[in-house]
Amino acid sequence: MDLRYTENKYDAKPTITKVYDDGPEVDLEAVNKKYRDDLRDAQRSINGNRLVMLIFYMVFVFLPAILISVFQNNILLLGSIFVFTIFVYFIVETVNQVEINKLLYKMDDYLGGH
């Protein structure tokens, strides 16, 4: 399933503009009414996951690594932190993709039943 949406610039409510489904034409008004809040909740969860990852990364990984590398003159530590950063980002984006897939699964199940 492919889902496309836009956000209202005044209240940030998402409006679903396209739902790709192999069946007949989909009633976007009904889809918007049913899934607008779920889409907003998924967006908030994803943004929250990214913010928490950034805060934890800065406090527990990046700042201590910089301090240790300055005091011990260890450049290898910064390289390993860079690799660790890529790994953590991958994990957080995997969790975010699960949030998106849960919403799409609910929508797929609803649209498949009609």
Residue pairs with C-beta under 8 A, 6 or more apart in sequence:
1 19
1 20
1 21
1 104
1 107
1 108
1 111
2 18
2 19
2 20
3 16
3 18
3 19
3 20
3 103
3 104
3 107
4 16
4 17
4 18
4 19
5 14
5 15
5 16
5 17
5 39
6 14
6 15
6 17
7 13
7 14
7 15
8 14
8 15
12 40
13 36
13 40
14 36
14 39
14 40
14 43
15 32
15 36
16 28
16 31
16 32
16 35
16 36
16 39
17 28
18 28
19 26
19 28
19 31
19 107
19 111
21 108
21 111
21 112
23 111
23 112
23 114
26 111
31 107
31 111
34 110
35 103
35 106
35 107
35 110
38 103
38 106
39 103
42 99
42 100
42 102
42 103
45 96
45 99
46 96
46 99
46 100
49 92
49 95
49 96
49 99
50 92
50 96
53 88
53 89
53 92
57 85
57 88
61 81
61 84
61 85
61 88
62 81
62 85
65 77
65 78
65 81
66 78
68 74
68 77
69 75
69 77
69 78
